[in-house]
Structure formats: C-alpha cells, structure tokens
Amino acid sequence: MADRWALAPAEDGGVEIAPLGPDGLPAGPVLREPDLAEAVRRRPDVTRWVWRSTAEVYPRLLAAGVRVERCYDIEDAETLLLGHEGRYGEPRSAAAALARLRGGPVPPDPPQRSAEPGAQSPLFEPQGSRGLPLTDLVEVYAEQQRRHDRSAHPDRLRLLTASESAGMLVAAEMNRAGLPWSADVHREVLHELLGERYTGGGEPRRLAELADEVSAAFGRRVRPDLPADVVKAFAQAGIKVGSTRRWEIESLDHPAVKPLVEYKKLYRIWVAHGWSWLQDWVRDGRFRPEFIAGGTVTGRWVTNGGGALQIPKVIRRAVVAEPGWRLVVADADQMEPRVLAAISRDPGLMEVAGRESDLYQSVSDRAFSGDRAQAKLAVLGAVYGQTSGDGLKNLAALRRRFPKAVAYVDEAARAGEEGRLVRTWLGRTCPPAVGAGDDGMEEAGIPQDDPAEQPAEQGWMPGYASSNARARGRFARNFVVQGSAADWALLLLAALRRTCAGLAAELVFFQHDEVIVHCPQEEADTVVAAIREAADLAGRLTFGQTPVRFPFTTAVVECYADAK
C-alpha cells in the first residue's frame, strides 16, 4: 500500500480517496466511500494524508475518534509557496491554485470569519462546497511538489511545509481537547478582584470605587474607561500625555495616577476575562479557543476569539488540572538569541548559546563588563531594531563581539528597506510591503518610537501594508529571528505530539515559546523528558548540526498560576 493517499470530502458526506505515487499523481484508481472516518480508519498504514484543508477534514475525524499521523494541507502549502515566490496576498485556495495552473480566472478567497462565543467552531462544519474533486486536488498537489523542487533550498521548504501541516493537526487536537478550566475558581478570583456585580450589567463595585477616586483626584467627573476623557483631564491639570498607556502615565506626579492604573488593570480583566467571558467560553470544565497555526506573517500562532494568548496571571489561577492529573508548563529559555546564533552561525554567539546557562549573563561577561541588563537590551535591541537612546552604543558593543550575528539582522533590515524578499531559515517569506507594530518591545524593556494600541486577538507583530522603508526594515530584521523561531516551534510541537500519542497526555496550550501538556501525574516525568528531547530534535532538524541548545524551564503543577 502507498504511504501517501489523497482525500477529498464530497458534498453528500462521502469521500474520494486515492493512493499517490512519487510524482504526487494517483498511483491507482480513485475510490469513493460513503464515510470519511471509516475510510481513514480502515487504512492505518497510510503515513500521510493529502487534503485540501485540515480545518475541513480533521475535526470531523477527531469527532469520530480517528487520529492521523501526518497530513499535507494543500491550502496552507499554497500560502507558503505564494509567499516564497513573491506573490504574497494572492488567493490561496485550492480552487485559486488550480485556476492559476490552468490559466483560468482566479477566484477570490472566501472572507475571513470571526468565532462566535459559545458557538460550535466553524472548523466542525462541512465545507464541501469550497472543495475540489480529488482529481483536480491531486493536480494542484503534484504542481506544488514541482514548485518545491524549483526553490533555492527544496529540502528546507519541504520541511517547513510538512511542519506547518503538522502544526495544523496539533491546533485541531488542542481545539478539541480544550484547556482545563475551573469556573468556580474563576468566579472566586473575579469576586476577590472586582467585588460584587451590580444588576443591569454595570461596572462591579471595585471598578466603581476606583472611578470615583479618579474623579475626586481630578476634581470633576472623569470616565477612566474613556482615554480621551482622561487625556483631557490631565491636560486641564497642566500635564500633557499622548495616551493613557501604563508606561506613559505611571511616572506622572498626580493623585489620579494610582487609582487610574489600578482601574485600567481591573477593567481589562472585567472586559476580557470577566463573568460574561466565563459564560461564553468555558464549557464542561474546558476553555476551547480556536488556535490557528501560522496565523501571522511570522508564523506565530493566534486564536480566533477568547483571548487565549492574553490570559492574565491572576486569571491563570482558574487553569487547574483534573484530579490525579498535572499541568506540565514549559517555557523556552531566551529563545530569540539562541535562534539568532543558529541562523547567523556566529561562532561566539553559538558558543554561549551552546550552554543551558543564562545566555544574557554570558553575553554580558564578554561584551558588557558583566552588566546583564545591558546585554539583554543590546541583544533584543538588535533583534527589534532599537536604535534610539543607548541602542546605538549597545549595538556597537554587540557588533564588536558578535559580528556575524549583528550583520545577519542588519542585512535582513537592508533587504526589507529595499523591498527585497526576506526569508526564515526554512524559507518562510516576509512580503516586501510589510511594516511592523511594536508589540513585544515594551515587554522587552525597549523604548518605542511610536507606541500604539494593538488589538488583543491579532497576536504578536501583525503585518500591515506600509510605504515606510524604515518600518519594513525593522520588521524584516525581526522577521528572520521570530519567523525562524516559529519554524523551530512547529517541529518541537510535531515531535512532542508524536510522543504524547503513546500516552494519555494531551497538548492543551501553545503560544510562541510556551507549551502546556495535561497529563496523569505518573506521566509527568516522561512528558518533561519528552519536551527536552523534542527541543533538541527540533533544533537539529531546523538548523542542522550546530552547538546551539534550546533548553526549557519546566514546572509540574496543578494550577497554571503556580508555574511562574
């Protein structure tokens, strides 16, 4: 039996399947079977299923208790290939790919949709009307194989495509599993922080009290939930502020600052993770957001609804393992500079990244007279493109000690400014007309030139069209590091998923450099070891043989908030 089979759901609920040969074309007759899950279940020797969209097929298989080892997502591959060919933004559907292949009119992609709180995910809804007959689908697949062959590094690009398809499987499995969540603990936390709820949906007691304190400090009624009202109130007090972001107002000398900062913190919890959120998003002891693998230009994941990637630490108290189970929470240590060492092949940086000790301290010992804080700012400044304040001085010191590393991101920045394509190590491509927001810089302690609020659900570093060459260069500088880190993380997840397949353990959460596995207590040590082994394997597969290590800090806890 062929190890690769193509699969195309039919509108009547049946499915077309066929074995594939080395060229990606059918190696046998197209078979039609009445039941999707049964067709896959009866072929356990198939190691990779080729289909149009994981979101179309895999949730239906999971609902029937069928798990697949590997897949090839044609529409995700089309996105990667279009970007690699400098055609980012063209329609990515299988139908569009077929039209381009045959020289016909290219249909637009269907509009993006938003998740409805408490509603069944559209991932579980049949989407046969958007599909193609299997023979057409296989024609697209075979051409994609040829397009991989024509790339500068076919093996790397194939690995990226395979790992992103694996990420789609992980996302679907996490969407079905859900993150363990105690509604009772969540309610206790909300009452502790916000006080009693008032009838009619108004602000809870503690927010009302803080709003009164803010108004009293200004000497007039001020709505702390309205930034324009707060900016106006400060102006009337003789203090000019550009926004109400915490980093800008907390250093001001005014009695309204303390209650205002507290109000903003609690208001966000009330709006983003309050009682309404709990009612909408938590069912049967699980929080089930819709994870979307590769949801940003850099390859970072996002969620469609629910704010899963912005869970405040205090709310993490509600993430509680089931009785007899544990949460294994793993954070990658100093991932960005380790990735930079691997992709730049800088001998000095690879040397310090080859240890599991504090990388920033090692950098500081070599270039900053032991000043760890300065070393961290310098490394992250090189990645984020921070050139104001002490940025230039720090960058110069870093360049003297680690010239190849700094030259690597400098060249990426130049390419971005000039409108050239910029790629990650495996070949994920940054389109030439993309700028960058400043998300992540404030957390890293780097001053921002033009701070702006970012929508919570966009995820880190959303791409947007920009004519500003400097913004494009800054994004490209960061893209080669963050995008390569995202590529590495996909292979980490794929390896960890394979290990968990033989256990009761389940992957339940992932964002950027953090993964959570929910497992029986007796499997916790096995999972911890599996994470370490998966990180090492992902490093070798992604970047080849380098001395760079990718250590994790892991915690085995009953409650997520206790992990860090």
C-alpha positions as CSV (number, residue, x, y, z in Angstrom):
1,M,0.0,0.0,0.0
2,A,1.2,3.5,-0.9
3,D,2.2,5.5,2.2
4,R,0.6,8.7,0.8
5,W,-3.1,9.0,0.0
6,A,-5.2,11.9,-1.2
7,L,-8.6,12.6,0.3
8,A,-11.4,14.8,-0.9
9,P,-14.7,15.0,1.0
10,A,-17.8,15.0,-1.2
11,E,-20.8,17.2,-0.7
12,D,-23.1,14.3,0.1
13,G,-20.9,13.3,3.1
14,G,-18.9,10.6,1.3
15,V,-15.2,10.8,0.4
16,E,-13.0,10.3,-2.6
17,I,-9.6,8.7,-1.9
18,A,-6.6,7.5,-4.0
19,P,-3.0,6.3,-3.4
20,L,-0.3,8.7,-4.7
21,G,2.9,7.9,-6.5
22,P,6.3,9.7,-6.1
23,D,5.3,12.4,-8.6
24,G,2.2,13.3,-6.5
25,L,-0.2,11.9,-9.0
26,P,-2.7,9.0,-8.5
27,A,-0.9,5.6,-8.4
28,G,-4.2,3.7,-8.5
29,P,-7.9,4.2,-9.1
30,V,-10.0,6.9,-7.4
31,L,-12.2,5.2,-4.8
32,R,-15.4,6.5,-3.4
33,E,-16.5,5.6,0.1
34,P,-19.6,6.6,2.0
35,D,-18.0,7.5,5.3
36,L,-14.9,9.8,5.8
37,A,-13.9,8.5,9.2
38,E,-14.3,4.8,8.2
39,A,-12.3,5.3,5.0
40,V,-9.3,6.6,7.1
41,R,-9.7,4.2,9.9
42,R,-9.6,1.2,7.5
43,R,-6.2,2.4,6.2
44,P,-3.9,2.6,9.3
45,D,-0.7,2.0,7.1
46,V,-1.2,5.4,5.4
47,T,1.5,7.7,6.9
48,R,0.4,10.9,5.3
49,W,-3.0,12.1,4.1
50,V,-3.1,14.8,1.5
51,W,-6.1,17.0,1.7
52,R,-7.3,20.5,0.8
53,S,-7.7,21.8,4.3
54,T,-7.0,20.4,7.8
55,A,-9.8,22.6,9.1
56,E,-12.2,20.9,6.8
57,V,-11.3,17.3,7.4
58,Y,-9.5,16.7,10.7
59,P,-12.1,17.9,13.2
60,R,-14.6,15.6,11.7
61,L,-12.1,12.7,12.0
62,L,-11.4,13.6,15.7
63,A,-15.1,13.7,16.4
64,A,-15.3,10.1,15.2
65,G,-12.2,9.1,17.3
66,V,-9.8,8.9,14.3
67,R,-6.3,10.4,14.6
68,V,-3.9,10.6,11.7
69,E,-0.1,10.5,12.0
70,R,0.7,13.1,9.3
71,C,-1.0,15.2,6.7
72,Y,-0.3,17.6,3.9
73,D,-2.5,20.7,3.9
74,I,-2.7,21.9,0.3
75,E,-4.1,25.4,1.0
76,D,-1.5,26.0,3.8
77,A,1.2,24.9,1.4
78,E,-0.1,27.3,-1.2
79,T,0.2,30.2,1.2
80,L,3.8,29.3,1.9
81,L,4.6,28.8,-1.8
82,L,3.0,32.0,-2.9
83,G,5.0,33.9,-0.3
84,H,8.2,32.2,-1.3
85,E,7.5,33.2,-4.9
86,G,7.0,36.8,-4.0
87,R,3.2,36.6,-4.6
88,Y,2.0,37.0,-1.0
89,G,-1.6,38.1,-0.8
90,E,-2.8,36.3,-4.0
91,P,-5.8,33.9,-3.4
92,R,-4.6,30.8,-1.6
93,S,-7.5,28.4,-2.0
94,A,-7.1,25.1,-3.8
95,A,-9.5,26.4,-6.4
96,A,-7.4,29.5,-7.0
97,A,-4.2,27.4,-7.3
98,L,-6.0,25.2,-9.9
99,A,-7.1,28.2,-11.9
100,R,-3.6,29.6,-12.0
101,L,-2.3,26.2,-13.1
102,R,-4.8,26.0,-15.9
103,G,-4.6,29.7,-16.9
104,G,-8.2,30.5,-16.0
105,P,-9.8,33.3,-13.9
106,V,-8.7,33.1,-10.3
107,P,-11.5,33.1,-7.8
108,P,-11.0,35.3,-4.6
109,D,-10.6,33.6,-1.3
110,P,-13.8,33.5,0.9
111,P,-14.0,36.2,3.6
112,Q,-12.4,35.6,7.0
113,R,-14.9,34.9,9.8
114,S,-14.8,35.5,13.5
115,A,-15.6,33.0,16.2
116,E,-18.9,33.4,18.0
117,P,-18.5,32.9,21.8
118,G,-20.2,29.8,22.9
119,A,-21.0,28.6,19.4
120,Q,-19.7,25.5,17.7
121,S,-16.5,26.2,15.9
122,P,-16.9,26.5,12.1
123,L,-14.0,24.1,11.9
124,F,-16.5,21.4,12.6
125,E,-18.9,22.4,9.9
126,P,-18.8,20.6,6.5
127,Q,-17.3,22.9,3.8
128,G,-17.7,20.6,0.7
129,S,-18.9,23.5,-1.5
130,R,-15.4,25.1,-1.2
131,G,-13.6,21.8,-2.2
132,L,-12.5,20.3,-5.4
133,P,-12.9,16.8,-6.9
134,L,-10.0,14.6,-6.0
135,T,-8.5,14.5,-9.5
136,D,-8.3,18.4,-9.5
137,L,-6.9,18.5,-6.0
138,V,-4.2,16.0,-6.9
139,E,-3.3,18.1,-9.9
140,V,-2.6,21.0,-7.6
141,Y,-0.7,18.9,-5.2
142,A,1.6,17.5,-7.9
143,E,2.4,21.0,-9.2
144,Q,3.2,22.1,-5.6
145,Q,5.8,19.3,-5.4
146,R,7.4,20.7,-8.6
147,R,7.3,24.2,-7.1
148,H,9.1,23.0,-4.1
149,D,11.8,21.4,-6.3
150,R,12.3,24.8,-8.1
151,S,13.1,26.7,-4.8
152,A,16.6,27.5,-3.8
153,H,16.5,25.1,-0.8
154,P,13.9,22.4,-1.7
155,D,14.6,20.3,1.4
156,R,14.2,23.2,3.8
157,L,11.0,24.4,2.2
158,R,9.6,20.9,2.2
159,L,10.4,20.6,5.9
160,L,8.6,23.9,6.5
161,T,5.5,22.8,4.6
162,A,5.4,19.4,6.5
163,S,5.9,21.0,9.9
164,E,3.2,23.6,9.3
165,S,0.8,20.9,8.3
166,A,1.8,19.1,11.5
167,G,1.0,22.3,13.3
168,M,-2.5,22.3,11.8
169,L,-3.0,18.8,13.3
170,V,-1.8,20.0,16.7
171,A,-4.1,23.0,16.6
172,A,-7.1,20.9,15.7
173,E,-6.4,18.5,18.5
174,M,-5.9,21.3,21.0
175,N,-9.2,22.9,19.9
176,R,-11.0,19.7,20.6
177,A,-9.2,19.0,23.9
178,G,-9.5,22.4,25.4
179,L,-7.6,23.9,28.4
180,P,-8.7,22.6,31.8
181,W,-10.6,25.4,33.5
182,S,-12.3,25.7,36.9
183,A,-15.3,28.0,36.6
184,D,-15.7,28.1,40.4
185,V,-12.1,29.3,40.9
186,H,-12.6,31.8,38.2
187,R,-15.7,33.3,39.9
188,E,-13.8,33.4,43.2
189,V,-11.0,35.4,41.6
190,L,-13.4,37.8,40.0
191,H,-15.1,38.4,43.3
192,E,-11.8,38.9,45.0
193,L,-10.6,41.4,42.4
194,L,-13.8,43.2,41.3
195,G,-16.2,42.8,44.2
196,E,-19.9,42.4,43.8
197,R,-21.7,42.6,40.5
198,Y,-24.4,45.1,40.1
199,T,-27.7,44.4,38.4
200,G,-28.1,45.8,34.9
201,G,-24.6,44.9,33.7
202,G,-22.9,48.0,35.2
203,E,-19.3,48.1,36.5
204,P,-18.7,45.9,39.5
205,R,-18.1,47.5,42.9
206,R,-14.3,47.8,42.9
207,L,-14.3,49.5,39.5
208,A,-17.0,51.9,40.5
209,E,-14.9,52.8,43.7
210,L,-11.8,53.4,41.6
211,A,-13.7,55.5,39.1
212,D,-14.8,57.7,42.0
213,E,-11.3,58.0,43.2
214,V,-10.0,59.1,39.8
215,S,-12.8,61.7,39.5
216,A,-12.1,63.0,43.0
217,A,-8.4,63.4,42.1
218,F,-9.2,65.5,39.1
219,G,-11.9,67.5,40.9
220,R,-14.6,66.6,38.3
221,R,-16.4,63.6,36.9
222,V,-14.0,61.7,34.6
223,R,-14.7,58.4,32.8
224,P,-11.5,56.3,33.3
225,D,-12.7,53.9,30.6
226,L,-12.6,56.6,28.0
227,P,-8.9,57.5,27.1
228,A,-9.9,60.8,25.5
229,D,-11.6,61.9,28.7
230,V,-8.5,61.0,30.8
231,V,-6.1,62.8,28.4
232,K,-8.4,65.9,28.6
233,A,-8.5,65.7,32.4
234,F,-4.6,65.6,32.6
235,A,-4.4,68.5,30.1
236,Q,-6.7,70.6,32.3
237,A,-4.4,69.7,35.2
238,G,-1.4,71.1,33.2
239,I,0.0,67.7,32.3
240,K,0.3,66.7,28.6
241,V,0.1,63.0,27.8
242,G,-0.2,61.3,24.4
243,S,-2.1,58.3,25.6
244,T,-3.3,56.5,28.7
245,R,-0.9,53.5,28.4
246,R,0.5,52.5,31.7
247,W,4.2,53.1,30.8
248,E,3.4,56.7,29.9
249,I,1.2,57.7,32.9
250,E,2.6,55.7,35.9
251,S,5.6,58.0,36.3
252,L,3.4,61.2,36.4
253,D,3.1,63.1,39.7
254,H,-0.6,63.3,40.1
255,P,-3.0,61.7,42.7
256,A,-5.2,60.2,39.9
257,V,-2.4,58.0,38.6
258,K,-2.5,55.2,41.2
259,P,-6.3,54.6,41.0
260,L,-6.2,55.1,37.3
261,V,-3.5,52.4,36.8
262,E,-5.4,50.0,39.1
263,Y,-8.7,50.8,37.3
264,K,-7.2,50.0,33.8
265,K,-5.8,46.7,35.0
266,L,-9.0,45.6,36.6
267,Y,-11.2,46.9,33.8
268,R,-9.3,44.8,31.2
269,I,-9.8,41.7,33.4
270,W,-13.6,42.5,33.7
271,V,-14.0,43.1,29.9
272,A,-11.6,40.4,28.6
273,H,-12.0,37.6,31.2
274,G,-14.9,38.6,33.4
275,W,-18.2,36.9,34.1
276,S,-19.5,37.2,30.5
277,W,-16.3,35.7,29.1
278,L,-16.7,32.8,31.5
279,Q,-20.2,32.1,30.5
280,D,-19.4,32.3,26.8
281,W,-16.1,30.4,26.5
282,V,-15.9,27.7,29.3
283,R,-17.9,24.5,28.8
284,D,-17.7,21.2,30.7
285,G,-14.6,22.3,32.6
286,R,-12.6,23.3,29.4
287,F,-11.8,26.6,27.7
288,R,-11.8,26.0,24.0
289,P,-10.5,28.8,21.9
290,E,-9.8,28.2,18.2
291,F,-6.0,28.0,17.8
292,I,-4.8,29.0,14.3
293,A,-1.4,27.7,13.4
294,G,0.7,30.2,11.4
295,G,-1.9,32.9,11.8
296,T,0.6,35.8,11.3
297,V,3.2,36.6,8.7
298,T,6.0,35.5,11.0
299,G,4.3,32.1,11.5
300,R,3.3,32.8,15.1
301,W,0.0,31.3,16.2
302,V,-3.1,33.3,17.0
303,T,-6.5,32.4,18.4
304,N,-9.8,33.3,16.8
305,G,-11.8,34.6,19.8
306,G,-11.5,34.0,23.6
307,G,-8.2,35.9,24.2
308,A,-6.3,32.6,24.9
309,L,-2.9,34.2,24.3
310,Q,-3.5,37.1,26.7
311,I,-4.6,35.2,29.9
312,P,-3.6,37.4,32.9
313,K,-1.5,35.7,35.5
314,V,-4.2,36.2,38.2
315,I,-6.8,34.5,35.9
316,R,-4.4,31.6,35.4
317,R,-5.4,30.5,38.9
318,A,-8.6,29.1,37.2
319,V,-6.5,26.8,34.9
320,V,-6.5,23.7,37.1
321,A,-5.6,20.1,36.2
322,E,-8.2,17.4,36.6
323,P,-7.9,15.3,39.8
324,G,-4.9,13.0,39.6
325,W,-3.5,14.9,36.6
326,R,-0.9,17.6,36.3
327,L,0.0,20.5,34.0
328,V,3.5,20.4,32.6
329,V,4.2,24.0,31.7
330,A,7.4,24.6,29.6
331,D,9.0,27.9,28.6
332,A,11.8,28.1,26.1
333,D,14.7,29.9,27.7
334,Q,16.0,33.0,25.8
335,M,14.7,31.7,22.5
336,E,15.4,34.7,20.3
337,P,19.2,35.0,20.8
338,R,19.6,31.2,20.6
339,V,17.8,31.3,17.2
340,L,19.9,34.2,16.1
341,A,23.0,32.2,17.0
342,A,21.8,29.3,14.9
343,I,20.8,31.2,11.8
344,S,23.8,33.6,11.8
345,R,26.4,30.9,12.5
346,D,28.2,33.4,14.6
347,P,31.0,31.4,16.4
348,G,31.0,33.5,19.5
349,L,27.2,33.6,19.9
350,M,26.9,29.9,19.1
351,E,29.4,29.2,21.9
352,V,27.4,30.9,24.6
353,A,24.1,29.5,23.1
354,G,25.6,26.0,23.3
355,R,25.1,26.1,27.1
356,E,22.0,25.8,29.2
357,S,23.1,28.5,31.5
358,D,21.9,32.2,31.4
359,L,22.7,33.3,27.9
360,Y,22.4,37.0,28.6
361,Q,24.8,36.7,31.5
362,S,27.3,35.0,29.2
363,V,27.0,37.8,26.6
364,S,27.4,40.4,29.4
365,D,30.6,38.8,30.6
366,R,32.1,39.0,27.0
367,A,30.8,42.4,25.9
368,F,29.2,44.4,28.7
369,S,31.5,44.0,31.7
370,G,29.1,41.7,33.4
371,D,26.1,44.0,33.1
372,R,23.3,41.5,32.3
373,A,20.6,44.1,31.9
374,Q,22.6,46.0,29.2
375,A,23.4,42.7,27.5
376,K,19.8,41.8,27.3
377,L,18.8,45.2,26.0
378,A,21.6,45.0,23.4
379,V,20.6,41.5,22.1
380,L,16.9,42.3,22.0
381,G,17.6,45.7,20.5
382,A,19.5,44.1,17.7
383,V,16.5,41.8,17.0
384,Y,13.9,44.5,17.3
385,G,15.8,47.3,15.6
386,Q,16.0,49.7,18.6
387,T,18.4,52.5,17.7
388,S,17.4,55.3,20.0
389,G,18.9,56.2,23.4
390,D,21.6,53.7,24.3
391,G,20.6,51.5,21.4
392,L,23.4,52.5,19.1
393,K,26.1,52.2,21.7
394,N,24.8,48.8,22.8
395,L,24.6,47.6,19.2
396,A,28.2,48.7,18.5
397,A,29.4,46.7,21.5
398,L,27.5,43.7,20.4
399,R,28.8,44.0,16.8
400,R,32.4,44.1,18.0
401,R,32.0,40.8,19.9
402,F,29.4,39.0,17.7
403,P,29.9,40.5,14.2
404,K,28.2,37.8,12.2
405,A,25.1,37.8,14.3
406,V,24.6,41.6,14.0
407,A,25.5,41.5,10.3
408,Y,22.8,38.9,9.7
409,V,20.0,41.0,11.1
410,D,21.5,44.2,9.6
411,E,21.3,42.6,6.1
412,A,17.7,41.5,6.7
413,A,16.9,45.1,7.6
414,R,18.5,46.4,4.4
415,A,16.7,43.9,2.3
416,G,13.4,44.9,3.9
417,E,14.1,48.6,3.4
418,E,14.9,47.9,-0.3
419,G,11.8,45.9,-0.9
420,R,13.5,42.6,-1.3
421,L,12.1,39.3,-0.1
422,V,13.4,38.1,3.3
423,R,13.2,34.5,4.4
424,T,13.5,32.5,7.6
425,W,16.0,29.7,7.7
426,L,13.5,27.2,6.4
427,G,12.1,29.5,3.7
428,R,9.0,31.3,5.2
429,T,9.0,34.6,3.4
430,C,8.3,38.1,4.5
431,P,6.4,40.0,1.8
432,P,8.2,43.2,0.6
433,A,5.5,45.7,1.6
434,V,5.0,44.8,5.3
435,G,5.6,47.0,8.3
436,A,5.5,46.2,11.9
437,G,3.8,47.2,15.1
438,D,5.7,47.5,18.3
439,D,4.1,44.6,20.2
440,G,6.7,42.9,22.4
441,M,9.1,45.8,22.6
442,E,7.7,47.2,25.8
443,E,7.8,43.8,27.5
444,A,11.4,43.5,26.4
445,G,12.2,46.9,28.0
446,I,12.9,48.6,24.8
447,P,11.6,52.2,24.2
448,Q,9.1,52.5,21.5
449,D,9.3,55.3,18.9
450,D,5.5,55.4,18.1
451,P,3.6,53.3,20.6
452,A,0.1,52.4,19.6
453,E,-2.6,50.1,21.0
454,Q,-2.8,46.7,19.2
455,P,-5.9,44.5,19.0
456,A,-5.6,41.7,21.5
457,E,-6.5,39.0,19.1
458,Q,-4.1,39.9,16.3
459,G,-1.2,38.2,18.0
460,W,2.4,39.4,18.1
461,M,3.7,41.6,15.4
462,P,0.8,41.7,12.9
463,G,1.7,42.6,9.4
464,Y,0.2,45.5,7.6
465,A,0.9,47.3,4.3
466,S,3.3,50.2,4.7
467,S,5.2,52.5,2.5
468,N,7.7,53.4,5.2
469,A,11.0,51.8,4.4
470,R,12.3,52.0,7.9
471,A,9.3,50.2,9.2
472,R,9.8,47.5,6.6
473,G,13.4,47.1,7.5
474,R,12.6,46.9,11.2
475,F,10.1,44.2,10.6
476,A,12.4,42.2,8.3
477,R,15.2,42.4,10.9
478,N,12.8,40.8,13.5
479,F,11.2,38.5,11.0
480,V,14.3,36.4,10.3
481,V,14.6,35.7,14.0
482,Q,11.0,35.4,15.1
483,G,10.0,33.6,12.0
484,S,12.8,31.1,12.3
485,A,11.8,30.6,16.0
486,A,8.2,29.9,14.8
487,D,9.6,27.3,12.3
488,W,11.5,25.6,15.1
489,A,8.5,25.6,17.4
490,L,6.4,23.8,14.8
491,L,9.0,20.9,14.7
492,L,9.0,20.9,18.5
493,L,5.2,20.5,18.6
494,A,5.3,17.8,16.0
495,A,7.9,15.8,17.9
496,L,6.1,16.3,21.2
497,R,2.8,15.3,19.6
498,R,4.3,12.0,18.4
499,T,5.5,11.2,22.0
500,C,2.1,12.1,23.5
501,A,0.4,9.8,21.1
502,G,1.6,6.9,23.1
503,L,0.4,8.4,26.4
504,A,-2.7,9.6,28.0
505,A,-1.1,13.1,27.9
506,E,-2.7,15.8,25.8
507,L,-1.3,19.0,24.4
508,V,-3.7,21.8,25.5
509,F,-1.9,25.1,25.0
510,F,0.8,26.8,22.9
511,Q,2.0,30.3,22.3
512,H,5.3,31.3,20.8
513,D,7.7,29.9,23.4
514,E,5.4,28.2,25.9
515,V,3.6,24.8,25.8
516,I,1.3,23.2,28.3
517,V,0.7,19.4,28.4
518,H,-2.1,18.0,30.6
519,C,-1.2,14.5,31.8
520,P,-1.7,12.0,34.5
521,Q,0.6,12.6,37.5
522,E,2.5,9.4,36.8
523,E,3.3,10.6,33.2
524,A,4.7,14.0,34.2
525,D,8.4,13.0,34.3
526,T,8.0,11.3,30.9
527,V,6.5,14.5,29.4
528,V,9.2,16.7,30.9
529,A,11.9,14.5,29.3
530,A,9.9,14.4,26.0
531,I,9.8,18.2,25.9
532,R,13.6,18.3,26.3
533,E,14.2,15.7,23.6
534,A,11.7,17.4,21.2
535,A,13.5,20.7,21.6
536,D,16.9,19.1,20.8
537,L,15.4,17.3,17.8
538,A,13.7,20.4,16.5
539,G,17.0,22.3,16.8
540,R,18.8,19.7,14.7
541,L,16.1,19.4,12.1
542,T,15.6,23.1,11.7
543,F,19.1,24.5,11.8
544,G,21.3,21.5,11.1
545,Q,24.2,20.4,13.3
546,T,25.1,23.4,15.5
547,P,26.3,23.6,19.1
548,V,23.2,25.7,19.9
549,R,21.0,24.3,22.6
550,F,17.3,25.1,23.2
551,P,16.7,24.5,26.9
552,F,13.3,24.7,28.6
553,T,12.3,25.7,32.1
554,T,9.5,23.3,33.1
555,A,7.2,23.2,36.0
556,V,4.8,20.3,37.0
557,V,1.9,21.9,38.7
558,E,-1.8,21.5,39.5
559,C,-2.5,25.2,38.7
560,Y,-1.1,27.2,35.8
561,A,-0.6,30.3,38.0
562,D,1.9,28.3,40.1
563,A,4.2,27.6,37.2
564,K,5.8,31.1,37.1
